[in-house]
Amino acid sequence: MKKENIEDKIKEMIENIRPYLNMDGGDIEYVKYEDNYVYIKLTGACEFCLGQDSTINDGLLKMMQEEIPEIKGIINIPI
């Protein structure tokens, strides 16, 4: 899959989970896709949430890898 197509799919998936994070006062921002890693920023309530590793690894990463197996991981960039 081309990088542009992967980025479009990643952005679409992020938009699909955004409302769930918003319900808890948080948000997610796409930063970039590089070397098979997705870079994001968790903001709002998600920025300081103790469960952010679980949200990223058990939720978002698994969901993305089902659609895009090339993804090796997700890196949260602190603000």
mmJSON file of the N, C-alpha and C atoms, coordinates in Angstrom:
{"data_MODEL":{"atom_site":{
"group_PDB":["ATOM","ATOM","ATOM","ATOM","ATOM","ATOM","ATOM","ATOM","ATOM","ATOM","ATOM","ATOM","ATOM","ATOM","ATOM","ATOM","ATOM","ATOM","ATOM","ATOM","ATOM","ATOM","ATOM","ATOM","ATOM","ATOM","ATOM","ATOM","ATOM","ATOM","ATOM","ATOM","ATOM","ATOM","ATOM","ATOM","ATOM","ATOM","ATOM","ATOM","ATOM","ATOM","ATOM","ATOM","ATOM","ATOM","ATOM","ATOM","ATOM","ATOM","ATOM","ATOM","ATOM","ATOM","ATOM","ATOM","ATOM","ATOM","ATOM","ATOM","ATOM","ATOM","ATOM","ATOM","ATOM","ATOM","ATOM","ATOM","ATOM","ATOM","ATOM","ATOM","ATOM","ATOM","ATOM","ATOM","ATOM","ATOM","ATOM","ATOM","ATOM","ATOM","ATOM","ATOM","ATOM","ATOM","ATOM","ATOM","ATOM","ATOM","ATOM","ATOM","ATOM","ATOM","ATOM","ATOM","ATOM","ATOM","ATOM","ATOM","ATOM","ATOM","ATOM","ATOM","ATOM","ATOM","ATOM","ATOM","ATOM","ATOM","ATOM","ATOM","ATOM","ATOM","ATOM","ATOM","ATOM","ATOM","ATOM","ATOM","ATOM","ATOM","ATOM","ATOM","ATOM","ATOM","ATOM","ATOM","ATOM","ATOM","ATOM","ATOM","ATOM","ATOM","ATOM","ATOM","ATOM","ATOM","ATOM","ATOM","ATOM","ATOM","ATOM","ATOM","ATOM","ATOM","ATOM","ATOM","ATOM","ATOM","ATOM","ATOM","ATOM","ATOM","ATOM","ATOM","ATOM","ATOM","ATOM","ATOM","ATOM","ATOM","ATOM","ATOM","ATOM","ATOM","ATOM","ATOM","ATOM","ATOM","ATOM","ATOM","ATOM","ATOM","ATOM","ATOM","ATOM","ATOM","ATOM","ATOM","ATOM","ATOM","ATOM","ATOM","ATOM","ATOM","ATOM","ATOM","ATOM","ATOM","ATOM","ATOM","ATOM","ATOM","ATOM","ATOM","ATOM","ATOM","ATOM","ATOM","ATOM","ATOM","ATOM","ATOM","ATOM","ATOM","ATOM","ATOM","ATOM","ATOM","ATOM","ATOM","ATOM","ATOM","ATOM","ATOM","ATOM","ATOM","ATOM","ATOM","ATOM","ATOM","ATOM","ATOM","ATOM","ATOM","ATOM","ATOM","ATOM","ATOM","ATOM","ATOM","ATOM","ATOM","ATOM","ATOM","ATOM"],
"id":[1,2,3,4,5,6,7,8,9,10,11,12,13,14,15,16,17,18,19,20,21,22,23,24,25,26,27,28,29,30,31,32,33,34,35,36,37,38,39,40,41,42,43,44,45,46,47,48,49,50,51,52,53,54,55,56,57,58,59,60,61,62,63,64,65,66,67,68,69,70,71,72,73,74,75,76,77,78,79,80,81,82,83,84,85,86,87,88,89,90,91,92,93,94,95,96,97,98,99,100,101,102,103,104,105,106,107,108,109,110,111,112,113,114,115,116,117,118,119,120,121,122,123,124,125,126,127,128,129,130,131,132,133,134,135,136,137,138,139,140,141,142,143,144,145,146,147,148,149,150,151,152,153,154,155,156,157,158,159,160,161,162,163,164,165,166,167,168,169,170,171,172,173,174,175,176,177,178,179,180,181,182,183,184,185,186,187,188,189,190,191,192,193,194,195,196,197,198,199,200,201,202,203,204,205,206,207,208,209,210,211,212,213,214,215,216,217,218,219,220,221,222,223,224,225,226,227,228,229,230,231,232,233,234,235,236,237],
"type_symbol":["N","C","C","N","C","C","N","C","C","N","C","C","N","C","C","N","C","C","N","C","C","N","C","C","N","C","C","N","C","C","N","C","C","N","C","C","N","C","C","N","C","C","N","C","C","N","C","C","N","C","C","N","C","C","N","C","C","N","C","C","N","C","C","N","C","C","N","C","C","N","C","C","N","C","C","N","C","C","N","C","C","N","C","C","N","C","C","N","C","C","N","C","C","N","C","C","N","C","C","N","C","C","N","C","C","N","C","C","N","C","C","N","C","C","N","C","C","N","C","C","N","C","C","N","C","C","N","C","C","N","C","C","N","C","C","N","C","C","N","C","C","N","C","C","N","C","C","N","C","C","N","C","C","N","C","C","N","C","C","N","C","C","N","C","C","N","C","C","N","C","C","N","C","C","N","C","C","N","C","C","N","C","C","N","C","C","N","C","C","N","C","C","N","C","C","N","C","C","N","C","C","N","C","C","N","C","C","N","C","C","N","C","C","N","C","C","N","C","C","N","C","C","N","C","C","N","C","C","N","C","C","N","C","C","N","C","C"],
"label_atom_id":["N","CA","C","N","CA","C","N","CA","C","N","CA","C","N","CA","C","N","CA","C","N","CA","C","N","CA","C","N","CA","C","N","CA","C","N","CA","C","N","CA","C","N","CA","C","N","CA","C","N","CA","C","N","CA","C","N","CA","C","N","CA","C","N","CA","C","N","CA","C","N","CA","C","N","CA","C","N","CA","C","N","CA","C","N","CA","C","N","CA","C","N","CA","C","N","CA","C","N","CA","C","N","CA","C","N","CA","C","N","CA","C","N","CA","C","N","CA","C","N","CA","C","N","CA","C","N","CA","C","N","CA","C","N","CA","C","N","CA","C","N","CA","C","N","CA","C","N","CA","C","N","CA","C","N","CA","C","N","CA","C","N","CA","C","N","CA","C","N","CA","C","N","CA","C","N","CA","C","N","CA","C","N","CA","C","N","CA","C","N","CA","C","N","CA","C","N","CA","C","N","CA","C","N","CA","C","N","CA","C","N","CA","C","N","CA","C","N","CA","C","N","CA","C","N","CA","C","N","CA","C","N","CA","C","N","CA","C","N","CA","C","N","CA","C","N","CA","C","N","CA","C","N","CA","C","N","CA","C","N","CA","C","N","CA","C","N","CA","C","N","CA","C","N","CA","C"],
"label_alt_id":[null,null,null,null,null,null,null,null,null,null,null,null,null,null,null,null,null,null,null,null,null,null,null,null,null,null,null,null,null,null,null,null,null,null,null,null,null,null,null,null,null,null,null,null,null,null,null,null,null,null,null,null,null,null,null,null,null,null,null,null,null,null,null,null,null,null,null,null,null,null,null,null,null,null,null,null,null,null,null,null,null,null,null,null,null,null,null,null,null,null,null,null,null,null,null,null,null,null,null,null,null,null,null,null,null,null,null,null,null,null,null,null,null,null,null,null,null,null,null,null,null,null,null,null,null,null,null,null,null,null,null,null,null,null,null,null,null,null,null,null,null,null,null,null,null,null,null,null,null,null,null,null,null,null,null,null,null,null,null,null,null,null,null,null,null,null,null,null,null,null,null,null,null,null,null,null,null,null,null,null,null,null,null,null,null,null,null,null,null,null,null,null,null,null,null,null,null,null,null,null,null,null,null,null,null,null,null,null,null,null,null,null,null,null,null,null,null,null,null,null,null,null,null,null,null,null,null,null,null,null,null,null,null,null,null,null,null],
"label_comp_id":["MET","MET","MET","LYS","LYS","LYS","LYS","LYS","LYS","GLU","GLU","GLU","ASN","ASN","ASN","ILE","ILE","ILE","GLU","GLU","GLU","ASP","ASP","ASP","LYS","LYS","LYS","ILE","ILE","ILE","LYS","LYS","LYS","GLU","GLU","GLU","MET","MET","MET","ILE","ILE","ILE","GLU","GLU","GLU","ASN","ASN","ASN","ILE","ILE","ILE","ARG","ARG","ARG","PRO","PRO","PRO","TYR","TYR","TYR","LEU","LEU","LEU","ASN","ASN","ASN","MET","MET","MET","ASP","ASP","ASP","GLY","GLY","GLY","GLY","GLY","GLY","ASP","ASP","ASP","ILE","ILE","ILE","GLU","GLU","GLU","TYR","TYR","TYR","VAL","VAL","VAL","LYS","LYS","LYS","TYR","TYR","TYR","GLU","GLU","GLU","ASP","ASP","ASP","ASN","ASN","ASN","TYR","TYR","TYR","VAL","VAL","VAL","TYR","TYR","TYR","ILE","ILE","ILE","LYS","LYS","LYS","LEU","LEU","LEU","THR","THR","THR","GLY","GLY","GLY","ALA","ALA","ALA","CYS","CYS","CYS","GLU","GLU","GLU","PHE","PHE","PHE","CYS","CYS","CYS","LEU","LEU","LEU","GLY","GLY","GLY","GLN","GLN","GLN","ASP","ASP","ASP","SER","SER","SER","THR","THR","THR","ILE","ILE","ILE","ASN","ASN","ASN","ASP","ASP","ASP","GLY","GLY","GLY","LEU","LEU","LEU","LEU","LEU","LEU","LYS","LYS","LYS","MET","MET","MET","MET","MET","MET","GLN","GLN","GLN","GLU","GLU","GLU","GLU","GLU","GLU","ILE","ILE","ILE","PRO","PRO","PRO","GLU","GLU","GLU","ILE","ILE","ILE","LYS","LYS","LYS","GLY","GLY","GLY","ILE","ILE","ILE","ILE","ILE","ILE","ASN","ASN","ASN","ILE","ILE","ILE","PRO","PRO","PRO","ILE","ILE","ILE"],
"label_asym_id":["A","A","A","A","A","A","A","A","A","A","A","A","A","A","A","A","A","A","A","A","A","A","A","A","A","A","A","A","A","A","A","A","A","A","A","A","A","A","A","A","A","A","A","A","A","A","A","A","A","A","A","A","A","A","A","A","A","A","A","A","A","A","A","A","A","A","A","A","A","A","A","A","A","A","A","A","A","A","A","A","A","A","A","A","A","A","A","A","A","A","A","A","A","A","A","A","A","A","A","A","A","A","A","A","A","A","A","A","A","A","A","A","A","A","A","A","A","A","A","A","A","A","A","A","A","A","A","A","A","A","A","A","A","A","A","A","A","A","A","A","A","A","A","A","A","A","A","A","A","A","A","A","A","A","A","A","A","A","A","A","A","A","A","A","A","A","A","A","A","A","A","A","A","A","A","A","A","A","A","A","A","A","A","A","A","A","A","A","A","A","A","A","A","A","A","A","A","A","A","A","A","A","A","A","A","A","A","A","A","A","A","A","A","A","A","A","A","A","A","A","A","A","A","A","A","A","A","A","A","A","A","A","A","A","A","A","A"],
"label_entity_id":["1","1","1","1","1","1","1","1","1","1","1","1","1","1","1","1","1","1","1","1","1","1","1","1","1","1","1","1","1","1","1","1","1","1","1","1","1","1","1","1","1","1","1","1","1","1","1","1","1","1","1","1","1","1","1","1","1","1","1","1","1","1","1","1","1","1","1","1","1","1","1","1","1","1","1","1","1","1","1","1","1","1","1","1","1","1","1","1","1","1","1","1","1","1","1","1","1","1","1","1","1","1","1","1","1","1","1","1","1","1","1","1","1","1","1","1","1","1","1","1","1","1","1","1","1","1","1","1","1","1","1","1","1","1","1","1","1","1","1","1","1","1","1","1","1","1","1","1","1","1","1","1","1","1","1","1","1","1","1","1","1","1","1","1","1","1","1","1","1","1","1","1","1","1","1","1","1","1","1","1","1","1","1","1","1","1","1","1","1","1","1","1","1","1","1","1","1","1","1","1","1","1","1","1","1","1","1","1","1","1","1","1","1","1","1","1","1","1","1","1","1","1","1","1","1","1","1","1","1","1","1","1","1","1","1","1","1"],
"label_seq_id":[1,1,1,2,2,2,3,3,3,4,4,4,5,5,5,6,6,6,7,7,7,8,8,8,9,9,9,10,10,10,11,11,11,12,12,12,13,13,13,14,14,14,15,15,15,16,16,16,17,17,17,18,18,18,19,19,19,20,20,20,21,21,21,22,22,22,23,23,23,24,24,24,25,25,25,26,26,26,27,27,27,28,28,28,29,29,29,30,30,30,31,31,31,32,32,32,33,33,33,34,34,34,35,35,35,36,36,36,37,37,37,38,38,38,39,39,39,40,40,40,41,41,41,42,42,42,43,43,43,44,44,44,45,45,45,46,46,46,47,47,47,48,48,48,49,49,49,50,50,50,51,51,51,52,52,52,53,53,53,54,54,54,55,55,55,56,56,56,57,57,57,58,58,58,59,59,59,60,60,60,61,61,61,62,62,62,63,63,63,64,64,64,65,65,65,66,66,66,67,67,67,68,68,68,69,69,69,70,70,70,71,71,71,72,72,72,73,73,73,74,74,74,75,75,75,76,76,76,77,77,77,78,78,78,79,79,79],
"pdbx_PDB_ins_code":[null,null,null,null,null,null,null,null,null,null,null,null,null,null,null,null,null,null,null,null,null,null,null,null,null,null,null,null,null,null,null,null,null,null,null,null,null,null,null,null,null,null,null,null,null,null,null,null,null,null,null,null,null,null,null,null,null,null,null,null,null,null,null,null,null,null,null,null,null,null,null,null,null,null,null,null,null,null,null,null,null,null,null,null,null,null,null,null,null,null,null,null,null,null,null,null,null,null,null,null,null,null,null,null,null,null,null,null,null,null,null,null,null,null,null,null,null,null,null,null,null,null,null,null,null,null,null,null,null,null,null,null,null,null,null,null,null,null,null,null,null,null,null,null,null,null,null,null,null,null,null,null,null,null,null,null,null,null,null,null,null,null,null,null,null,null,null,null,null,null,null,null,null,null,null,null,null,null,null,null,null,null,null,null,null,null,null,null,null,null,null,null,null,null,null,null,null,null,null,null,null,null,null,null,null,null,null,null,null,null,null,null,null,null,null,null,null,null,null,null,null,null,null,null,null,null,null,null,null,null,null,null,null,null,null,null,null],
"Cartn_x":[0.851,0.0,0.892,0.537,1.306,1.176,2.239,2.254,1.06,0.714,-0.408,-1.713,-1.902,-3.109,-3.129,-1.961,-1.872,-2.221,-1.662,-1.955,-3.434,-4.05,-5.483,-6.288,-5.926,-6.63,-6.429,-5.204,-4.912,-5.761,-5.798,-6.579,-8.062,-8.551,-9.953,-10.24,-9.339,-9.526,-9.477,-8.58,-8.499,-9.799,-10.339,-11.605,-12.743,-12.69,-13.729,-13.661,-12.464,-12.379,-12.432,-12.227,-12.224,-13.467,-14.689,-15.874,-15.854,-15.28,-15.213,-14.255,-13.155,-12.223,-12.825,-13.537,-14.182,-15.206,-15.897,-16.902,-16.291,-14.997,-14.305,-13.45,-13.612,-12.875,-11.501,-11.22,-9.917,-10.01,-8.865,-8.826,-7.53,-7.462,-6.292,-5.986,-4.7,-4.263,-3.248,-3.452,-2.495,-1.31,-0.098,1.102,1.759,2.124,2.758,2.819,3.149,3.401,4.789,5.691,7.078,7.697,8.392,9.072,8.142,6.909,5.88,5.401,5.631,5.123,4.183,3.112,2.141,2.458,2.605,2.873,1.595,1.204,-0.015,0.273,-0.7,-0.685,-2.031,-2.004,-3.22,-3.331,-4.507,-4.696,-5.905,-6.127,-7.252,-7.075,-8.157,-8.114,-7.204,-7.047,-6.204,-4.72,-4.344,-2.938,-2.371,-3.175,-2.688,-3.311,-4.093,-4.8,-3.817,-4.022,-3.162,-3.394,-4.522,-4.841,-4.446,-3.636,-3.32,-2.527,-1.659,-0.928,-1.891,-2.886,-3.896,-4.714,-5.094,-5.859,-5.072,-3.785,-2.953,-2.677,-2.161,-1.697,-2.803,-3.741,-4.789,-5.973,-6.122,-7.251,-6.835,-6.215,-5.892,-4.928,-3.856,-2.864,-3.467,-4.204,-4.81,-5.774,-6.576,-7.531,-6.8,-5.745,-5.009,-4.286,-3.702,-2.96,-3.88,-5.133,-6.077,-6.272,-6.267,-6.466,-5.145,-4.094,-2.792,-1.706,-1.448,-0.478,0.944,1.251,2.6,2.929,1.926,2.152,2.812,3.967,4.727,4.342,3.902,3.566,3.029,2.571,2.068,2.866,3.328,4.129,3.365,3.11,2.439,3.502,3.37,4.312,3.74,4.39,3.863,3.889,2.924,2.83,3.86],
"Cartn_y":[-1.182,0.0,1.238,2.231,3.473,4.272,5.033,5.835,6.791,7.394,8.339,7.632,6.421,5.653,5.242,4.882,4.504,5.701,6.861,8.062,8.411,8.299,8.582,7.628,6.355,5.354,5.617,5.977,6.298,7.482,8.534,9.726,9.386,8.532,8.11,7.349,6.455,5.694,6.602,7.565,8.515,9.309,9.739,10.474,9.609,8.316,7.408,7.202,7.269,7.072,8.388,9.501,10.819,11.068,10.763,11.031,10.293,9.103,8.348,9.012,9.527,10.246,11.572,12.238,13.514,13.363,12.215,11.991,12.025,11.664,11.676,12.926,13.903,15.158,15.14,14.116,14.016,14.197,14.126,14.231,13.601,13.418,12.825,13.611,13.787,14.551,13.712,13.564,12.871,13.791,13.267,14.063,13.622,12.329,11.841,10.319,9.781,8.352,8.228,7.564,7.493,6.176,5.498,4.236,3.217,3.157,2.217,2.504,3.709,4.138,5.319,5.311,6.402,7.302,8.578,9.553,10.353,10.4,11.105,11.981,12.84,13.606,13.365,12.89,12.809,14.113,14.724,16.018,15.974,17.072,17.149,16.154,15.526,14.567,13.383,13.05,11.912,12.184,13.459,13.827,13.323,13.345,12.972,11.679,11.016,9.802,8.663,7.963,6.825,5.66,5.649,4.559,4.815,5.852,6.182,5.081,4.356,3.259,2.171,1.904,0.909,1.384,2.646,3.213,3.087,3.384,3.352,1.914,1.091,-0.243,-1.282,-1.276,-2.291,-1.908,-0.628,-0.173,0.274,1.42,2.053,1.218,0.723,-0.036,-1.308,-2.053,-3.293,-3.007,-1.957,-1.583,-1.224,-0.432,-0.003,-1.172,-2.061,-3.185,-4.172,-4.234,-5.089,-4.598,-3.287,-2.69,-2.465,-2.15,-1.811,-2.596,-3.832,-4.674,-4.114,-3.175,-2.594,-1.775,-1.308,-0.452,-1.265,-0.77,-1.442,-0.927,0.317,0.878,2.285,2.778,4.148,4.868,6.047,6.842,8.111,8.279,9.478,10.539,11.679,12.771,13.701,13.799,14.702,16.15,16.901,18.322,19.127],
"Cartn_z":[0.0,0.0,0.0,-0.819,-0.9,0.395,0.699,1.92,1.98,0.845,0.827,1.197,0.661,0.976,2.443,2.969,4.388,5.256,4.917,5.707,5.672,4.517,4.411,5.292,5.29,6.087,7.586,7.976,9.378,9.831,9.018,9.36,9.495,8.608,8.672,9.972,10.359,11.602,12.82,12.803,13.916,14.02,12.899,12.923,13.466,13.211,13.709,15.22,15.808,17.264,18.041,17.347,18.002,18.868,18.392,19.22,20.567,20.61,21.863,22.853,22.354,23.222,23.663,22.751,23.079,24.196,24.245,25.292,26.684,26.774,28.062,28.244,27.35,27.478,26.839,26.05,25.405,23.905,23.261,21.808,21.315,20.015,19.377,18.122,17.867,16.703,15.928,14.628,13.771,13.522,13.671,13.419,12.111,12.014,10.789,10.793,9.63,9.467,8.871,9.605,9.158,9.607,8.702,9.009,9.661,9.172,9.652,11.077,11.569,12.871,12.677,13.455,13.441,14.633,14.38,15.434,15.686,16.949,17.345,18.549,18.881,20.132,20.8,22.02,22.814,23.579,23.555,24.2,25.126,25.813,26.748,27.876,28.274,29.379,29.056,27.779,27.379,27.635,27.653,27.808,29.135,30.184,31.509,32.027,31.194,31.607,31.863,32.961,33.286,32.326,31.636,30.725,29.279,29.03,27.646,26.936,27.64,26.999,26.543,27.364,27.006,25.819,25.819,24.707,23.406,23.482,22.283,21.841,22.746,22.356,22.242,23.157,23.146,22.262,22.009,21.201,19.819,19.763,18.489,17.646,18.244,17.486,16.905,17.708,17.209,16.064,16.221,15.181,13.881,14.001,12.81,12.146,12.943,12.371,11.648,12.041,11.32,9.885,9.719,8.392,7.652,8.419,7.829,8.57,8.162,8.877,8.886,7.999,7.955,9.193,9.901,11.073,12.186,12.641,13.707,15.089,15.164,16.46,16.345,17.487,17.571,18.648,18.321,19.246,19.588,20.881,21.374,21.65,21.0,21.202,22.253,23.41,24.445,23.979,24.46,24.061,24.818],
"occupancy":[1.0,1.0,1.0,1.0,1.0,1.0,1.0,1.0,1.0,1.0,1.0,1.0,1.0,1.0,1.0,1.0,1.0,1.0,1.0,1.0,1.0,1.0,1.0,1.0,1.0,1.0,1.0,1.0,1.0,1.0,1.0,1.0,1.0,1.0,1.0,1.0,1.0,1.0,1.0,1.0,1.0,1.0,1.0,1.0,1.0,1.0,1.0,1.0,1.0,1.0,1.0,1.0,1.0,1.0,1.0,1.0,1.0,1.0,1.0,1.0,1.0,1.0,1.0,1.0,1.0,1.0,1.0,1.0,1.0,1.0,1.0,1.0,1.0,1.0,1.0,1.0,1.0,1.0,1.0,1.0,1.0,1.0,1.0,1.0,1.0,1.0,1.0,1.0,1.0,1.0,1.0,1.0,1.0,1.0,1.0,1.0,1.0,1.0,1.0,1.0,1.0,1.0,1.0,1.0,1.0,1.0,1.0,1.0,1.0,1.0,1.0,1.0,1.0,1.0,1.0,1.0,1.0,1.0,1.0,1.0,1.0,1.0,1.0,1.0,1.0,1.0,1.0,1.0,1.0,1.0,1.0,1.0,1.0,1.0,1.0,1.0,1.0,1.0,1.0,1.0,1.0,1.0,1.0,1.0,1.0,1.0,1.0,1.0,1.0,1.0,1.0,1.0,1.0,1.0,1.0,1.0,1.0,1.0,1.0,1.0,1.0,1.0,1.0,1.0,1.0,1.0,1.0,1.0,1.0,1.0,1.0,1.0,1.0,1.0,1.0,1.0,1.0,1.0,1.0,1.0,1.0,1.0,1.0,1.0,1.0,1.0,1.0,1.0,1.0,1.0,1.0,1.0,1.0,1.0,1.0,1.0,1.0,1.0,1.0,1.0,1.0,1.0,1.0,1.0,1.0,1.0,1.0,1.0,1.0,1.0,1.0,1.0,1.0,1.0,1.0,1.0,1.0,1.0,1.0,1.0,1.0,1.0,1.0,1.0,1.0,1.0,1.0,1.0,1.0,1.0,1.0,1.0,1.0,1.0,1.0,1.0,1.0],
"B_iso_or_equiv":[0.0,0.0,0.0,0.0,0.0,0.0,0.0,0.0,0.0,0.0,0.0,0.0,0.0,0.0,0.0,0.0,0.0,0.0,0.0,0.0,0.0,0.0,0.0,0.0,0.0,0.0,0.0,0.0,0.0,0.0,0.0,0.0,0.0,0.0,0.0,0.0,0.0,0.0,0.0,0.0,0.0,0.0,0.0,0.0,0.0,0.0,0.0,0.0,0.0,0.0,0.0,0.0,0.0,0.0,0.0,0.0,0.0,0.0,0.0,0.0,0.0,0.0,0.0,0.0,0.0,0.0,0.0,0.0,0.0,0.0,0.0,0.0,0.0,0.0,0.0,0.0,0.0,0.0,0.0,0.0,0.0,0.0,0.0,0.0,0.0,0.0,0.0,0.0,0.0,0.0,0.0,0.0,0.0,0.0,0.0,0.0,0.0,0.0,0.0,0.0,0.0,0.0,0.0,0.0,0.0,0.0,0.0,0.0,0.0,0.0,0.0,0.0,0.0,0.0,0.0,0.0,0.0,0.0,0.0,0.0,0.0,0.0,0.0,0.0,0.0,0.0,0.0,0.0,0.0,0.0,0.0,0.0,0.0,0.0,0.0,0.0,0.0,0.0,0.0,0.0,0.0,0.0,0.0,0.0,0.0,0.0,0.0,0.0,0.0,0.0,0.0,0.0,0.0,0.0,0.0,0.0,0.0,0.0,0.0,0.0,0.0,0.0,0.0,0.0,0.0,0.0,0.0,0.0,0.0,0.0,0.0,0.0,0.0,0.0,0.0,0.0,0.0,0.0,0.0,0.0,0.0,0.0,0.0,0.0,0.0,0.0,0.0,0.0,0.0,0.0,0.0,0.0,0.0,0.0,0.0,0.0,0.0,0.0,0.0,0.0,0.0,0.0,0.0,0.0,0.0,0.0,0.0,0.0,0.0,0.0,0.0,0.0,0.0,0.0,0.0,0.0,0.0,0.0,0.0,0.0,0.0,0.0,0.0,0.0,0.0,0.0,0.0,0.0,0.0,0.0,0.0,0.0,0.0,0.0,0.0,0.0,0.0],
"pdbx_formal_charge":[null,null,null,null,null,null,null,null,null,null,null,null,null,null,null,null,null,null,null,null,null,null,null,null,null,null,null,null,null,null,null,null,null,null,null,null,null,null,null,null,null,null,null,null,null,null,null,null,null,null,null,null,null,null,null,null,null,null,null,null,null,null,null,null,null,null,null,null,null,null,null,null,null,null,null,null,null,null,null,null,null,null,null,null,null,null,null,null,null,null,null,null,null,null,null,null,null,null,null,null,null,null,null,null,null,null,null,null,null,null,null,null,null,null,null,null,null,null,null,null,null,null,null,null,null,null,null,null,null,null,null,null,null,null,null,null,null,null,null,null,null,null,null,null,null,null,null,null,null,null,null,null,null,null,null,null,null,null,null,null,null,null,null,null,null,null,null,null,null,null,null,null,null,null,null,null,null,null,null,null,null,null,null,null,null,null,null,null,null,null,null,null,null,null,null,null,null,null,null,null,null,null,null,null,null,null,null,null,null,null,null,null,null,null,null,null,null,null,null,null,null,null,null,null,null,null,null,null,null,null,null,null,null,null,null,null,null],
"auth_seq_id":[1,1,1,2,2,2,3,3,3,4,4,4,5,5,5,6,6,6,7,7,7,8,8,8,9,9,9,10,10,10,11,11,11,12,12,12,13,13,13,14,14,14,15,15,15,16,16,16,17,17,17,18,18,18,19,19,19,20,20,20,21,21,21,22,22,22,23,23,23,24,24,24,25,25,25,26,26,26,27,27,27,28,28,28,29,29,29,30,30,30,31,31,31,32,32,32,33,33,33,34,34,34,35,35,35,36,36,36,37,37,37,38,38,38,39,39,39,40,40,40,41,41,41,42,42,42,43,43,43,44,44,44,45,45,45,46,46,46,47,47,47,48,48,48,49,49,49,50,50,50,51,51,51,52,52,52,53,53,53,54,54,54,55,55,55,56,56,56,57,57,57,58,58,58,59,59,59,60,60,60,61,61,61,62,62,62,63,63,63,64,64,64,65,65,65,66,66,66,67,67,67,68,68,68,69,69,69,70,70,70,71,71,71,72,72,72,73,73,73,74,74,74,75,75,75,76,76,76,77,77,77,78,78,78,79,79,79],
"auth_comp_id":["MET","MET","MET","LYS","LYS","LYS","LYS","LYS","LYS","GLU","GLU","GLU","ASN","ASN","ASN","ILE","ILE","ILE","GLU","GLU","GLU","ASP","ASP","ASP","LYS","LYS","LYS","ILE","ILE","ILE","LYS","LYS","LYS","GLU","GLU","GLU","MET","MET","MET","ILE","ILE","ILE","GLU","GLU","GLU","ASN","ASN","ASN","ILE","ILE","ILE","ARG","ARG","ARG","PRO","PRO","PRO","TYR","TYR","TYR","LEU","LEU","LEU","ASN","ASN","ASN","MET","MET","MET","ASP","ASP","ASP","GLY","GLY","GLY","GLY","GLY","GLY","ASP","ASP","ASP","ILE","ILE","ILE","GLU","GLU","GLU","TYR","TYR","TYR","VAL","VAL","VAL","LYS","LYS","LYS","TYR","TYR","TYR","GLU","GLU","GLU","ASP","ASP","ASP","ASN","ASN","ASN","TYR","TYR","TYR","VAL","VAL","VAL","TYR","TYR","TYR","ILE","ILE","ILE","LYS","LYS","LYS","LEU","LEU","LEU","THR","THR","THR","GLY","GLY","GLY","ALA","ALA","ALA","CYS","CYS","CYS","GLU","GLU","GLU","PHE","PHE","PHE","CYS","CYS","CYS","LEU","LEU","LEU","GLY","GLY","GLY","GLN","GLN","GLN","ASP","ASP","ASP","SER","SER","SER","THR","THR","THR","ILE","ILE","ILE","ASN","ASN","ASN","ASP","ASP","ASP","GLY","GLY","GLY","LEU","LEU","LEU","LEU","LEU","LEU","LYS","LYS","LYS","MET","MET","MET","MET","MET","MET","GLN","GLN","GLN","GLU","GLU","GLU","GLU","GLU","GLU","ILE","ILE","ILE","PRO","PRO","PRO","GLU","GLU","GLU","ILE","ILE","ILE","LYS","LYS","LYS","GLY","GLY","GLY","ILE","ILE","ILE","ILE","ILE","ILE","ASN","ASN","ASN","ILE","ILE","ILE","PRO","PRO","PRO","ILE","ILE","ILE"],
"auth_asym_id":["A","A","A","A","A","A","A","A","A","A","A","A","A","A","A","A","A","A","A","A","A","A","A","A","A","A","A","A","A","A","A","A","A","A","A","A","A","A","A","A","A","A","A","A","A","A","A","A","A","A","A","A","A","A","A","A","A","A","A","A","A","A","A","A","A","A","A","A","A","A","A","A","A","A","A","A","A","A","A","A","A","A","A","A","A","A","A","A","A","A","A","A","A","A","A","A","A","A","A","A","A","A","A","A","A","A","A","A","A","A","A","A","A","A","A","A","A","A","A","A","A","A","A","A","A","A","A","A","A","A","A","A","A","A","A","A","A","A","A","A","A","A","A","A","A","A","A","A","A","A","A","A","A","A","A","A","A","A","A","A","A","A","A","A","A","A","A","A","A","A","A","A","A","A","A","A","A","A","A","A","A","A","A","A","A","A","A","A","A","A","A","A","A","A","A","A","A","A","A","A","A","A","A","A","A","A","A","A","A","A","A","A","A","A","A","A","A","A","A","A","A","A","A","A","A","A","A","A","A","A","A","A","A","A","A","A","A"],
"auth_atom_id":["N","CA","C","N","CA","C","N","CA","C","N","CA","C","N","CA","C","N","CA","C","N","CA","C","N","CA","C","N","CA","C","N","CA","C","N","CA","C","N","CA","C","N","CA","C","N","CA","C","N","CA","C","N","CA","C","N","CA","C","N","CA","C","N","CA","C","N","CA","C","N","CA","C","N","CA","C","N","CA","C","N","CA","C","N","CA","C","N","CA","C","N","CA","C","N","CA","C","N","CA","C","N","CA","C","N","CA","C","N","CA","C","N","CA","C","N","CA","C","N","CA","C","N","CA","C","N","CA","C","N","CA","C","N","CA","C","N","CA","C","N","CA","C","N","CA","C","N","CA","C","N","CA","C","N","CA","C","N","CA","C","N","CA","C","N","CA","C","N","CA","C","N","CA","C","N","CA","C","N","CA","C","N","CA","C","N","CA","C","N","CA","C","N","CA","C","N","CA","C","N","CA","C","N","CA","C","N","CA","C","N","CA","C","N","CA","C","N","CA","C","N","CA","C","N","CA","C","N","CA","C","N","CA","C","N","CA","C","N","CA","C","N","CA","C","N","CA","C","N","CA","C","N","CA","C","N","CA","C","N","CA","C","N","CA","C","N","CA","C","N","CA","C","N","CA","C"],
"pdbx_PDB_model_num":[1,1,1,1,1,1,1,1,1,1,1,1,1,1,1,1,1,1,1,1,1,1,1,1,1,1,1,1,1,1,1,1,1,1,1,1,1,1,1,1,1,1,1,1,1,1,1,1,1,1,1,1,1,1,1,1,1,1,1,1,1,1,1,1,1,1,1,1,1,1,1,1,1,1,1,1,1,1,1,1,1,1,1,1,1,1,1,1,1,1,1,1,1,1,1,1,1,1,1,1,1,1,1,1,1,1,1,1,1,1,1,1,1,1,1,1,1,1,1,1,1,1,1,1,1,1,1,1,1,1,1,1,1,1,1,1,1,1,1,1,1,1,1,1,1,1,1,1,1,1,1,1,1,1,1,1,1,1,1,1,1,1,1,1,1,1,1,1,1,1,1,1,1,1,1,1,1,1,1,1,1,1,1,1,1,1,1,1,1,1,1,1,1,1,1,1,1,1,1,1,1,1,1,1,1,1,1,1,1,1,1,1,1,1,1,1,1,1,1,1,1,1,1,1,1,1,1,1,1,1,1,1,1,1,1,1,1]
}}}
